[in-house]
Amino acid sequence: MLHKSMRIMLLVNEFPPEKIAGTAMATKALAEHLAARGHRVLVVVTTSCPKAKRHLIAAGDYELAWMQLRPLRGTGLFWRVFQAWRLARRFKPQIIQGQAVSCGLLAAMVGWLMHVPSICYAQGYDVYQSTSWQQRTEIRWGCLWPDRLLAVTGHLAGEIRWVTGATDVQLLPHAFAMPAQHVSRKQARALCGIKANERLVFCVGRLETFKGHDVLLDAWPGVLEQHPDARLCIAGSGSLLSGLQQQVSRLGMESSVQFAGHLSESMIHQWMEAADLFVLPSRSEPFGIVLLEAMAHGLPVVANRVGGIPEVVPEQGDVQLLLPDDAAGLTQAMLSVFSRGFASSERNRQHAMQFEWGLQVERFESVYESLSK
């Protein structure tokens, strides 16, 4: 179906290269795919861009604007509304979409000022981790004031209904895109320094408590007992890096555990192509785009039965879902994958491709057109 070209304004709290979290990457991908289909897109980031990273930013076929720091304390929301309104007056959007509930509130306010339809696209953490005060104010207003409310999973939609009383929440999952350039498994393992006899477990996520890396490290000695040549690579940055490194040292696993830090999208996919197993030990997870990316590479997956994960990757032969904080169970799950030897999972690959951006962007266009009539 051909869709008419539109002017779409996306509001988001975080964006690459400052952040590589799911919402930031999903917003970047949405902007790219909408622009590739002929739409005019303006991405407005509600935070300021660090000077040291400005040279890394290239918007490509869409416009990108970072807000300025608030001039006075206590003026945060009003300052963001003013800046977003000023940008909207120049861009003249036909749709304003907030990429989180707080951004949905901002989209609704600017949309009201501009007489433009607004959308709240709820991603998860702002709802799951909100205080009771936030639920009664920002979360409630951000979900109820926009003209359309979207959520990435049914689990999140249910939480929103319970917290805000919203009756109409439309499901619209995240999506992912494979890199344009692909390297073979043999090439990827060579580039990552993985030997033929080594088993590689790969994990991607911010180094924060809710991601559960400490549980993965507690589970790793049991894997090494049976597979002393196994390697574990954890990609991501965060406040717990030092503590996790100390945990590795305390367990005597320095030679088998690698903290790769921040990796580019292409490097993440390279490590996925080189790996034998992908593990995501999160204590909470609204969606888990990295699980789909790993499955698209044919990797078996071990994750936790939390948040939206069971919807995104239903348990099957090449997917194991565990209870959070179960180090012993995680050890056994990893060993069970290793016992089968590595074989690319076509089942996982086919499931993941249902969430590819080429299909998903058309669903966004349908939402936009329904609001512009």
Secondary structure as GFF3:
##gff-version 3
##sequence-region A 1 373
A	DSSP	beta_strand	7	12	.	.	.	ID=ss1
A	DSSP	alpha_helix	22	36	.	.	.	ID=ss2
A	DSSP	beta_strand	40	45	.	.	.	ID=ss3
A	DSSP	three_ten_helix	51	56	.	.	.	ID=ss4
A	DSSP	beta_strand	63	66	.	.	.	ID=ss5
A	DSSP	alpha_helix	76	91	.	.	.	ID=ss6
A	DSSP	beta_strand	95	98	.	.	.	ID=ss7
A	DSSP	alpha_helix	101	114	.	.	.	ID=ss8
A	DSSP	beta_strand	118	122	.	.	.	ID=ss9
A	DSSP	alpha_helix	125	128	.	.	.	ID=ss10
A	DSSP	alpha_helix	132	134	.	.	.	ID=ss11
A	DSSP	pi_helix	135	139	.	.	.	ID=ss12
A	DSSP	alpha_helix	140	144	.	.	.	ID=ss13
A	DSSP	beta_strand	148	151	.	.	.	ID=ss14
A	DSSP	alpha_helix	154	164	.	.	.	ID=ss15
A	DSSP	beta_strand	170	171	.	.	.	ID=ss16
A	DSSP	alpha_helix	185	191	.	.	.	ID=ss17
A	DSSP	beta_strand	200	204	.	.	.	ID=ss18
A	DSSP	three_ten_helix	209	211	.	.	.	ID=ss19
A	DSSP	alpha_helix	213	226	.	.	.	ID=ss20
A	DSSP	beta_strand	231	235	.	.	.	ID=ss21
A	DSSP	alpha_helix	241	250	.	.	.	ID=ss22
A	DSSP	beta_strand	257	261	.	.	.	ID=ss23
A	DSSP	alpha_helix	265	274	.	.	.	ID=ss24
A	DSSP	beta_strand	277	280	.	.	.	ID=ss25
A	DSSP	alpha_helix	289	296	.	.	.	ID=ss26
A	DSSP	beta_strand	301	304	.	.	.	ID=ss27
A	DSSP	alpha_helix	309	312	.	.	.	ID=ss28
A	DSSP	beta_strand	319	322	.	.	.	ID=ss29
A	DSSP	alpha_helix	327	339	.	.	.	ID=ss30
A	DSSP	alpha_helix	346	352	.	.	.	ID=ss31
A	DSSP	three_ten_helix	353	355	.	.	.	ID=ss32
A	DSSP	alpha_helix	357	372	.	.	.	ID=ss33
###
